[in-house]
Amino acid sequence: MAENPEEAILSQLSESVKAITALPECKTVSRKMYGNLVRRIKLLSPLFEELKDGGEEQLADDVVQGLDALRIALDSALQLLKSVHEGSKIFQALQVDKIASKFEHVTQQIEAALSQVPYNKLNITEEVLEQIELLHAQFKRAIGRMESPDLELVRDLAAAQMEDDPDQMVFKRLSEKLHLTTTNDIKAELIAIHDMVISCGGGGGGGGGGAHEGISDDYIETMSFLLRKLKDCVMTDNQEAESNEIDKGSMKHRSPIIPDDFRCPISLELMKDPVIVSTGQTYERSCIQKWLDAGHKTCPKTQQTLSHTALTPNYVLKSLIALWCESNGVELPKKQGNCRNRRSSTTSTASGGTSSSDCDRAAISALLQKLANGNPDQQRAAAGELRLLAKRNADNRVCIAEAGAIPLLVELLSSQDLRTQEHAVTALLNLSIHESNKGIIVNAGAISDIVDVLKNGSTEARENAAATLFSLSVVDENKVAIGAAGAIAPLIDLLCHGTPRGKKDAATAIFNLSIYQGNKVRAVRAGIVPPLIGLLKDQGGGMVDEALAILAILASHQEGKVALGQAEPIPILVEVIRTGSPRNRENAAAILWSLCTGNSQCLKLARELGAEEALKDLSENGTDRAKRKAGSVLELIQRVEEVVIS
């Protein structure tokens, strides 16, 4: 006998809860959100079981509608939880804000569905009713309470990507936080990234627009780079050299199956130098070049006519192939000697080793020709390629600058094509990591154009423009030029209205620029203090550290001190001193000292708010600077008390 609609919904709800309950423990940066959602959903089980046991009693229409909405919400929850458990750990770390938003959305869905269910019409026991009402309250409270980001993880990810030679402790911490601590973990992560690349259509070229939920090609390249570094860290830390050789030997005997996506469609062999043709298909360079040299004008796989015969290196796939080879004990494929000297319209790619510099120079030279003389599409693609090349290693950054790419990239900052503009500013960001390139970029007149991108570019371009200004501002004289070019106001706008990543980029740039006295005045007059106080009060926004660091710098200037006093920050500063992290307590004490010096009203308010007890604790248990600042404020409070007594 077929189930009626009510029974079907209850069965589906029970199955969803069972499936979610059976999910394994999550070992990604999303584990807390994952665990909280699973734990709450488990508590729904008694409701569904009791309704199923209710027998023949028919449910009211509004009850059925509410339960159906709950079924849809639980399906969404199951899909999200599975994707988090099975997905790339590195991707989740890089996209933690977006994933948190997805958990927030699912939580809202479940809460809204629970609100639709009229509990007074359900034939359930008081105990179950009470449990469901408490659970509903939990879901309500969870809305809007996104997890605060792990700031150490954020900093380590930034250091791993931005610095030429990051401290190995950065990768050790990342390995532990991402639960990528064994060779099996690394292999599983490789498969997860590989699956993501395939879902993007096999990866794109440097300037291509392949995407999966908004994931760009160079984003996948970043994940591949981080995985390589983490693999090296795991191999070193676990001291697996000997056992790894044994593993590799046994793997060779097992002859691991080469994934189809790693095989050239022409030769069916593992690709060593994958390149992309105009149709988006990837081939081994030597094979597709022979095809083209024979006079063919079509794509071998799709038979579509090629719009052009240029070959674009598929760096993403090449990195994944290299990782797969290392993880499976397969010898890395080597380029054939006669392919390197073949003249063609292609751009060659760096393959590592001693010959990589020559290959890079050839590629860079060809790309510069396209930047200088190509049509808009070629310029966009070339800028995208340079963006990736500059990100890969320090040698490339030197070669690209020496070849004269920087002035050409600066010109493209004024491009009307937003994607070209984005590639250009990001390429300059990557080039600026090399110390000597900072001066070349500034001398090319880039600062004013970067500020224009900061004001008018796409979201990603604005974020990378802010990061570029931060990188350039490491040189003291550049702080003056950047401030004079009008960068402060658009940085404040990005700080207020940007994405979480954009806010971080803006904050680091403002902090560095404000070391120069003149920029402190500019920032204060541009109205930075109220937004910083807002970020300071938003404990869940993940910007408390940055807000306090900037405020501590501004408080050392008289105009900054006045603006801070008008924002009435004493209560939140006292709270931070009482409950904040060591560095935040230190900065809060420094700000409080600046405000209270020569201001008896601030001192009285701080005392009334119970600052003395918190400051005494800080003077005993804080950092050295925090102890000094806390002691100074306590002395000021004591003097005020003595004056009052006398």
PyMOL commands that set and color helices and strands:
alter all, ss='L'
color gray80, all
select helices_A, chain A and resi 5-21+31-42+45-52+61-86+89-94+96-116+119-121+126-142+151-162+168-177+183-199+217-237+241-254+260-262+285-293+315-327+337-340+356-373+376-392+394-402+405-412+418-432+435-443+446-456+459-472+476-484+488-497+500-513+517-525+529-537+539-541+544-554+558-566+570-579+582-596+600-608+611-621+624-645
alter helices_A, ss='H'
color red, helices_A
select strands_A, chain A and resi 274-276+282-284+312-313
alter strands_A, ss='S'
color yellow, strands_A
deselect
rebuild
show_as cartoon
